[in-house]
Amino acid sequence: MSTASSRFLSERVRSVGVYVALYGAAAIFLVPYAYMVSTSIKPEQFTFTNQPYWIPPEVTFRWYDAVLAGAPMVQWGINTFIIAATTTVLVVILDSMIAFSLTKLDWPGKRIVFTVIVASFMVPVFANMVPLYTIITDFGLINNPLAVILPFSAMPIGVFLFTQFFSDLPDSVIEAAKLDGFSTFQIYYKIVLPLMKPAIAALSLYTFVYTWNQFLWPLIVLQGQNQFTLPVGIVTMQPTQVFQPGAEMAGTFLAVLPLFVVFLVLQEHLVNAVQMQGTTG
């Protein structure tokens, strides 16, 4: 066998090994979701048996009916979507403005501000909950969606992400826009933001999923059942006094389904963001 043939064979074997490892890892990540779907459609007699059934002999949708009839799932879903969508829009707008001013505008102290923002990563979220709760109480926002939206309307990770992308934008583009008579806001809105669509999609996906999955802070500040978000509502939801895994898994599936839709919508932009950041700098 020639050297070229052996090299080609070794590359094919390496490529096959990489794909097998990647698909194997993906399959492991999918196991909990498969168990969730399987349990949500199992009749009660197959839920507590010693023999596990990934594909139950009988399929039932009674758990979905029980969840939708026994809890205000639709209202919780609307509450969660409003909070997640509003927070995502605010984070994208505020973080992009902050990052633009830190990278493309000259003003004293911006390095110190950026250092403080990056250093805030080291502060645990739980350390801020007592002062945040005091502020929210003073403003009278308890049991109000704004109590969940406002504290997370600007995230350090968003500023850091946009800063990396804006740093790769050539200054000549900004200078050319200034020569054409563009104001600072016009440069930001009409030139910079359209070029940063992949970064905006990546941050939007992260923020939406993070806000959608929040549990502890909404549990603290949202005290009425009709104000609950889906993560809080699912924990407090019990169709009967006996634990029913089928009902819990049905409610969980309904809660995560919108996240899959959001990911599929933004998947192309997310891949472009990774490719863009990987080929610049």
C-alpha positions in Angstrom: 0.0 0.0 0.0 1.4 3.4 -1.0 2.1 6.2 1.4 -0.7 8.3 -0.1 -3.3 5.5 0.3 -2.3 4.8 3.9 -2.5 8.5 4.7 -6.0 8.7 3.1 -7.1 5.7 5.0 -5.9 7.0 8.3 -7.7 10.3 7.6 -10.9 8.5 6.8 -10.6 6.4 10.0 -9.9 9.6 12.1 -12.9 11.3 10.4 -15.2 8.4 11.1 -14.0 8.3 14.8 -14.7 12.0 15.2 -18.2 11.6 13.8 -18.9 8.6 16.0 -17.8 10.4 19.1 -19.9 13.5 18.2 -23.0 11.6 17.4 -22.5 9.4 20.5 -22.2 12.5 22.7 -25.3 14.0 21.1 -27.2 10.8 21.7 -26.3 10.9 25.4 -27.6 14.5 25.7 -30.9 13.4 24.0 -31.5 10.6 26.5 -33.2 12.8 29.2 -35.5 14.3 26.5 -36.4 10.9 25.2 -37.2 9.8 28.7 -39.3 12.9 29.3 -41.4 12.3 26.1 -41.7 8.6 26.8 -42.9 9.1 30.4 -45.4 11.8 29.4 -47.2 9.4 27.1 -47.1 6.3 29.4 -50.3 5.0 31.1 -50.0 4.9 34.9 -49.6 1.1 35.1 -46.4 1.3 33.0 -44.8 4.2 34.9 -44.0 2.4 38.1 -43.1 -1.0 36.7 -39.7 -2.6 37.4 -39.2 -3.2 33.6 -38.5 0.2 31.9 -40.5 1.0 28.7 -38.9 3.5 26.4 -41.7 2.8 23.9 -44.8 2.0 26.0 -47.1 -0.8 24.8 -50.0 1.7 25.1 -49.9 5.5 24.5 -52.0 8.0 26.3 -52.3 11.7 26.3 -54.3 11.9 29.6 -51.3 13.6 31.3 -51.4 16.5 28.9 -55.1 16.8 29.4 -54.7 16.7 33.2 -51.9 19.4 33.1 -53.8 21.7 30.8 -57.0 21.3 32.7 -55.6 21.4 36.2 -53.1 24.3 35.9 -53.1 27.6 34.1 -50.3 26.5 31.7 -51.3 28.8 29.0 -51.2 31.8 31.3 -47.8 30.7 32.7 -46.5 30.3 29.1 -47.7 33.8 28.2 -46.1 35.3 31.4 -42.8 33.5 30.6 -42.8 34.6 27.0 -43.5 38.2 27.8 -40.7 38.3 30.5 -38.2 36.4 28.3 -38.9 38.4 25.1 -38.9 41.8 26.8 -35.7 41.0 28.7 -34.0 39.8 25.5 -34.9 43.0 23.6 -33.6 45.2 26.5 -30.4 43.2 26.9 -29.6 43.4 23.1 -30.3 47.1 23.0 -28.5 48.2 26.2 -25.5 45.8 25.9 -24.9 46.7 22.3 -24.9 50.4 23.1 -22.5 49.9 26.0 -20.2 47.7 23.9 -20.3 50.2 21.0 -19.3 53.1 23.3 -16.5 51.0 24.9 -15.0 50.0 21.5 -15.8 52.8 19.0 -16.1 55.9 21.1 -13.3 57.8 22.9 -14.1 58.9 26.4 -12.1 59.0 29.7 -12.4 56.0 32.0 -13.9 53.5 29.5 -11.2 50.9 30.3 -12.0 51.1 34.0 -15.7 50.7 33.2 -15.0 47.6 31.1 -12.8 46.2 33.8 -15.6 46.6 36.4 -18.1 45.0 34.0 -15.8 42.0 33.4 -15.1 41.8 37.2 -18.8 41.5 37.9 -18.7 38.0 36.5 -17.1 37.0 39.7 -20.0 38.2 41.8 -22.5 35.4 42.4 -26.1 36.1 41.5 -27.3 35.0 44.9 -25.2 37.7 46.6 -27.3 40.4 44.9 -30.7 38.9 45.7 -31.2 40.6 49.1 -30.4 44.2 47.9 -32.3 43.5 44.7 -35.4 42.4 46.7 -35.2 45.5 48.8 -35.0 47.8 45.8 -37.9 45.9 44.1 -40.0 46.2 47.3 -39.3 49.9 47.6 -40.5 50.5 44.0 -43.6 48.4 44.7 -42.9 45.9 41.9 -43.5 42.7 43.9 -45.8 40.3 42.0 -45.1 42.4 38.8 -43.3 41.1 35.7 -41.0 44.1 35.8 -39.6 42.7 39.0 -38.1 39.9 36.9 -37.3 42.0 33.7 -35.5 45.1 35.1 -32.8 43.4 37.2 -31.6 41.4 34.2 -32.1 44.0 31.5 -28.3 44.4 31.1 -26.0 41.5 31.4 -22.1 41.6 31.6 -21.8 38.6 29.3 -23.7 40.5 26.6 -21.3 43.5 26.9 -18.3 41.2 26.7 -19.7 39.3 23.7 -20.5 42.5 21.8 -17.2 44.0 22.7 -15.4 41.1 21.0 -17.4 41.5 17.8 -17.2 45.3 17.7 -13.5 45.1 18.2 -13.2 43.2 14.9 -15.1 45.9 13.0 -12.6 48.0 11.1 -12.4 51.6 12.3 -12.3 52.7 8.7 -16.0 51.8 8.4 -16.8 54.2 11.2 -14.6 57.0 9.8 -16.2 56.6 6.3 -19.6 57.0 7.9 -18.6 60.1 9.7 -17.3 61.6 6.5 -20.7 60.9 4.9 -22.3 62.9 7.7 -23.7 60.1 9.8 -24.3 60.9 13.5 -23.0 58.6 16.2 -26.5 57.0 16.7 -26.9 56.6 12.9 -23.6 54.8 12.7 -24.7 52.5 15.6 -28.2 51.9 14.2 -27.7 51.8 10.4 -24.2 50.4 10.1 -23.0 48.6 13.2 -26.1 46.7 14.2 -26.8 45.2 10.7 -23.3 43.9 10.5 -23.7 42.3 14.0 -26.7 40.1 13.2 -24.9 36.8 14.1 -23.8 38.2 17.5 -27.3 39.6 18.1 -28.8 36.2 17.4 -26.3 34.4 19.6 -26.9 36.8 22.6 -30.7 36.7 22.0 -30.8 32.9 22.1 -28.7 32.8 25.3 -30.7 35.5 27.0 -34.1 34.1 26.0 -33.2 30.6 27.2 -31.6 31.9 30.4 -34.6 34.1 31.3 -37.1 31.4 30.3 -35.4 28.9 32.7 -35.1 31.3 35.6 -36.6 29.8 38.8 -35.3 31.2 42.1 -35.8 34.9 41.4 -39.3 34.6 39.9 -40.2 32.4 42.8 -39.2 35.1 45.2 -40.8 38.1 43.5 -43.9 36.6 41.8 -46.3 35.5 44.6 -49.6 35.1 42.8 -50.4 31.8 40.9 -51.6 33.7 37.8 -48.2 35.6 37.7 -46.0 32.5 37.9 -43.6 31.6 35.1 -43.5 28.1 33.7 -40.5 26.8 35.8 -42.2 28.0 39.0 -45.6 26.8 38.0 -44.5 23.3 37.1 -42.8 22.9 40.5 -46.0 24.0 42.3 -48.3 21.9 40.0 -49.7 18.7 41.3 -52.9 17.3 39.7 -53.3 15.0 42.7 -51.7 14.6 46.2 -49.8 11.6 44.8 -46.6 12.2 42.7 -47.4 11.5 39.1 -44.3 11.4 36.9 -46.4 11.4 33.7 -48.0 14.7 34.6 -44.6 16.3 35.6 -43.0 15.2 32.3 -45.9 16.4 30.3 -45.7 19.8 31.9 -41.9 19.9 31.4 -42.3 19.0 27.7 -44.8 21.8 27.2 -42.4 24.2 28.9 -39.3 23.3 26.9 -41.0 23.0 23.5 -40.9 26.8 22.7 -37.1 26.7 23.4 -36.7 24.2 20.6 -38.7 26.4 18.3 -36.6 29.4 19.1 -33.3 27.5 18.6 -34.5 26.2 15.2 -35.4 29.8 14.2 -32.0 31.2 15.3 -29.8 28.2 14.4 -28.4 29.5 11.2 -27.5 32.9 12.8 -25.9 31.1 15.8 -23.7 29.0 13.4 -22.7 32.2 11.6 -21.8 33.9 14.8 -19.4 31.0 15.7 -17.9 31.0 12.2 -17.6 34.8 12.2 -15.8 34.9 15.5 -13.6 31.9 14.6 -12.3 33.5 11.3 -11.6 37.0 12.6 -9.2 38.5 15.1 
